[in-house]
C-alpha cells in the first residue's frame, strides 16, 4: 500500500466516529435551553421554532427554562454542556454581544465557547412615551429633552440590555440628557411606564404592541431598517433623520463549541428550514418577530459586528456591570 493510501485510510478512520455520530443523530430527545422564564417572548419564539425543528429532525425537542442573571445562567450551562448536539439554546443579543463589553469577567466567551448556528429572529425596538408626555414625534421628544435636561426618566429591562443601550445610543446621537431607571424585566418596566413613574422607554415590539394599539402608549419611532406590518404608519429612526439609532433586538441558536461539525450542520439546516417556512414566519410575525434563519458563517459575522458596534456605545457611556 502506498504512503498516500495509508494517509487516506488513516484520515477515514479518524473521521469515522464523527461521521457515524452525525448519521445516527438525533436518536433521543434534544434539550433546548431557554434562559428566561416561561411565557416571555423568547419562550414563545423557542416553542414555535422547536415544534418545526423536531418534525424535521425526527426527534423530540424538550424546552428547559433556566432563567437567571439576565440569561447568563442558562447560556453558561450550554457552553459547559456535553458537546454532542443534544443541548442547544436560544441566546439573546445581551449574552452574545453586550455582556462581553459590559463585564470584566464572564463564565463563557460568546465566540470561543459557543457554536453560533443561525440567527433565529430579529425583534425591532420601539421608542414610546406615556400619555402624560406632551410630544407626538421623535423631533418633539428630542426638543423637550433639550429644553428639560435630566428631567425625563426612562425605564429599561435591566442594565446593559438592548432597551437600555438603545436609549443610550439615542442620547449620544441626539445629545440629550435623560435619567435611567433599570427594572428586573419588561413587565415591571412597562407597568411603571403606564403609571407615569417613568416617562419613556425602548422595548421589543411584542411587549409594547397591545398598549400602543390600545392608546395607552404613544409610539415615536422604530429603531430598525424597515417598518413593520403591525404598525405600518410608524416611521423608522432612519426615516426620521437618525439612521445611527438602530436597535433591533435579536436571538440566535447556539450549541457547545466542540460539538462535531456534521451534527452542527444538521441542527443549523433544520433551524434554517424551519425559520424559512411560511407557517413559522407567520406565527413569529404575529408577535412582531422577524424570522431570519441565515447560515452559520453569516450569523458569526453578524455577532462579531454587533460586539464591535455596541462596544463603541458602551465605551462612550462608561457603563459597566460588576
C-alpha positions in Angstrom: 0.0 0.0 0.0 1.4 3.4 -1.0 2.1 6.2 1.6 -0.8 8.2 0.1 -3.2 5.3 0.5 -2.2 4.8 4.1 -2.7 8.5 4.9 -6.2 8.4 3.2 -7.1 5.3 5.2 -5.9 6.9 8.4 -8.0 10.1 7.8 -11.0 7.9 7.0 -10.6 6.1 10.3 -10.2 9.3 12.2 -13.2 10.9 10.6 -15.4 7.8 11.0 -16.6 8.4 14.6 -17.8 11.9 13.8 -19.5 10.8 10.6 -21.2 7.9 12.3 -22.4 10.1 15.1 -23.9 12.5 12.6 -25.7 9.7 10.7 -27.2 8.5 13.9 -28.1 12.0 15.3 -30.6 12.5 16.7 -31.7 9.3 18.3 -33.0 10.7 21.6 -34.6 13.9 22.8 -32.8 17.2 22.4 -32.7 19.6 25.3 -33.4 23.2 24.2 -32.5 25.7 26.9 -34.5 29.0 27.2 -32.5 31.3 29.6 -35.7 33.1 30.7 -38.9 32.2 32.4 -41.8 30.5 30.6 -44.3 32.8 28.9 -42.0 35.5 27.7 -41.0 36.4 24.1 -38.0 34.1 23.9 -40.1 31.2 25.3 -42.8 31.8 22.6 -40.2 32.1 19.8 -38.4 28.9 21.0 -41.6 26.8 21.1 -42.6 27.9 17.6 -39.1 27.0 16.3 -38.6 23.7 18.1 -42.0 22.4 17.1 -41.0 22.6 13.5 -37.4 21.5 14.1 -38.5 18.4 15.9 -40.5 17.3 12.9 -37.6 18.0 10.5 -35.1 16.2 12.7 -37.4 13.3 13.6 -36.8 13.6 17.3 -38.4 15.3 20.3 -37.1 18.7 21.4 -37.7 19.4 25.1 -37.8 23.0 26.3 -36.0 23.7 29.5 -36.4 27.2 31.1 -33.3 28.2 33.0 -33.6 31.8 34.0 -31.1 33.8 35.9 -28.6 36.7 35.6 -30.4 38.2 32.6 -30.0 35.0 30.6 -26.4 34.3 31.6 -27.1 31.3 33.8 -28.8 29.3 31.0 -26.3 30.1 28.3 -23.4 29.4 30.6 -24.9 25.9 31.2 -25.0 25.3 27.5 -21.4 26.4 27.0 -20.3 23.8 29.5 -22.6 21.1 28.4 -21.6 17.8 26.7 -20.8 18.8 23.1 -22.9 16.0 21.5 -25.7 18.1 19.9 -28.3 17.1 22.5 -28.0 20.5 24.3 -28.7 23.7 22.4 -30.2 27.1 23.3 -31.8 30.3 22.2 -29.3 33.1 23.1 -30.3 36.8 23.4 -28.2 39.6 22.0 -27.2 40.6 25.5 -25.4 37.4 26.1 -23.7 37.2 22.7 -22.8 40.8 22.0 -23.3 43.1 25.0 -22.0 41.4 28.1 -18.6 40.8 26.7 -18.2 44.6 26.6 -20.0 45.3 29.9 -18.5 42.8 32.3 -14.9 42.3 33.3 -15.4 38.6 33.6 -17.9 36.1 32.2 -18.5 32.4 32.7 -18.2 31.9 28.9 -16.9 33.6 25.8 -19.6 34.0 23.2 -17.3 33.3 20.2 -14.9 30.8 21.7 -17.2 28.7 23.9 -20.3 28.6 21.7 -21.0 27.4 18.2 -23.2 30.1 16.6 -25.6 28.3 14.3 -28.1 30.8 12.9 -29.9 34.0 13.8 -33.4 32.9 14.8 -35.2 36.3 14.8 -34.8 40.0 14.8 -37.2 41.9 17.1 -37.3 45.7 16.4 -37.3 48.1 19.4 -39.9 50.8 19.6 -39.4 54.2 21.3 -42.6 55.1 23.3 -43.8 57.7 25.7 -46.8 57.5 28.0 -49.9 59.6 27.8 -48.6 62.4 30.0 -45.6 63.3 27.8 -46.7 66.2 25.5 -44.9 65.0 22.4 -46.1 63.3 19.2 -42.9 62.9 17.2 -39.3 62.0 17.7 -38.3 65.6 16.9 -40.7 66.8 19.6 -39.2 64.4 22.1 -35.7 65.5 21.4 -36.7 69.2 21.7 -38.4 68.5 25.0 -35.4 66.6 26.4 -33.1 69.5 25.3 -35.4 72.0 27.0 -35.6 69.9 30.2 -32.2 68.3 30.6 -32.2 65.5 33.2 -35.9 65.8 33.8 -37.3 62.9 31.6 -36.9 59.5 33.1 -36.6 56.3 31.0 -37.1 52.7 32.0 -35.2 49.7 30.9 -35.4 45.9 31.4 -32.0 45.9 33.1 -28.6 47.5 32.9 -26.9 46.7 29.6 -29.8 45.1 27.8 -31.0 46.2 24.4 -33.7 48.6 25.7 -31.1 50.3 27.9 -28.4 50.6 25.2 -30.9 51.7 22.6 -31.8 54.7 24.7 -28.1 55.4 25.4 -27.5 55.3 21.6 -30.3 57.8 21.2 -28.9 60.0 23.9 -25.5 60.1 22.3 -26.9 60.7 18.8 -29.3 63.5 19.8 -27.1 64.9 22.5 -29.8 64.8 25.2 -29.8 64.0 28.9 -32.2 61.5 30.4 -32.4 59.7 33.7 -32.2 55.9 33.7 -34.2 53.6 36.0 -33.5 49.9 35.4 -36.0 47.2 36.2 -35.7 43.5 36.5 -37.7 42.8 33.4 -40.2 44.1 30.8 -43.3 43.7 32.9 -42.4 46.0 35.8 -40.8 48.5 33.5 -43.9 48.8 31.3 -46.2 48.8 34.4 -44.3 51.8 35.8 -44.3 53.5 32.4 -48.1 53.2 32.2 -48.3 54.5 35.8 -46.1 57.5 34.9 -43.4 56.6 37.4 -41.2 56.9 34.3 -42.0 58.6 31.0 -40.4 56.7 28.2 -38.5 53.6 27.1 -37.4 51.5 24.2 -38.7 47.9 24.2 -39.4 44.9 21.9 -42.4 45.2 19.7 -44.4 42.3 21.3 -44.0 43.9 24.8 -45.5 47.3 23.7 -47.8 46.5 20.8 -51.0 46.0 22.7 -50.5 49.2 24.8 -49.8 51.2 21.6 -52.8 49.8 19.8 -54.9 50.5 22.9 -53.8 54.1 23.1 -52.0 53.9 26.4 -48.6 54.4 25.0 -47.6 56.7 22.1 -45.0 55.2 19.6 -42.5 57.8 18.3 -40.1 55.7 16.1 -39.0 52.1 15.4 -35.3 51.5 15.7 -35.0 49.3 12.7 -34.1 49.4 9.0 -37.7 48.8 7.9 -41.3 49.5 9.1 -43.3 46.6 10.5 -46.6 45.2 9.3 -48.3 45.5 12.7 -47.6 49.3 12.9 -47.3 50.3 9.2 -47.6 54.1 9.9 -44.7 54.1 12.4 -41.6 55.6 10.8 -38.1 54.2 11.3 -35.4 56.2 13.1 -33.6 56.4 9.7 -36.6 58.0 8.1 -36.7 60.5 10.9 -33.1 61.6 10.4 -31.3 59.3 12.9 -30.1 56.3 10.9 -27.4 55.6 13.5 -30.1 54.7 16.1 -30.6 51.0 15.0 -31.7 48.8 17.9 -33.0 45.5 16.7 -33.1 43.0 19.5 -32.2 39.5 18.3 -31.9 35.9 19.3 -29.6 33.2 18.0 -29.3 29.4 18.1 -26.2 28.1 19.9 -24.5 24.9 20.9 -21.3 23.9 22.8 -18.4 24.9 20.6 -16.8 21.4 20.4 -19.9 19.7 19.0 -19.0 17.7 15.9 -19.3 19.8 12.7 -21.7 17.3 10.9 -24.1 17.5 13.9 -23.9 21.3 14.0 -24.7 21.3 10.3 -27.8 19.1 10.8 -29.0 21.4 13.6 -28.4 24.6 11.5 -30.1 23.1 8.5 -33.2 22.1 10.4 -33.4 25.5 12.1 -32.9 27.4 8.9 -35.5 25.3 7.1 -37.9 25.8 9.9 -37.4 29.6 10.1 -37.9 29.9 6.3 -41.2 28.0 6.3 -44.3 30.2 5.8 -46.2 28.9 8.8 -43.3 29.6 11.2 -42.7 33.0 9.7 -46.4 33.9 10.1 -46.5 32.8 13.7 -43.4 34.8 14.6 -44.6 37.8 12.7 -47.8 37.8 14.7 -45.7 38.7 17.7 -43.6 41.2 16.0 -40.6 38.9 15.5 -39.0 38.7 12.0 -37.7 35.2 11.2 -34.1 35.1 9.9 -32.5 31.6 9.5 -29.2 32.6 7.9 -26.0 30.5 7.6 -23.6 29.9 10.5 -21.0 32.0 8.8 -23.4 34.9 8.2 -24.5 34.7 11.9 -21.0 34.6 13.2 -20.1 37.7 11.1 -23.2 39.4 12.4 -22.4 38.7 16.0 -18.8 40.0 15.7 -20.2 43.2 14.1 -22.7 43.7 16.9 -20.0 43.1 19.5 -18.0 45.9 17.9 -20.9 48.3 17.4 -22.3 48.1 20.9 -18.8 48.0 22.3 -18.4 51.6 21.0 -21.7 52.7 22.6 -20.7 51.1 25.9 -17.2 52.6 25.8 -18.7 56.1 25.1 -21.2 55.9 28.0 -18.9 54.2 30.5 -21.5 51.6 31.5 -20.1 48.6 33.5 -21.7 45.7 35.3 -19.8 44.3 38.3 
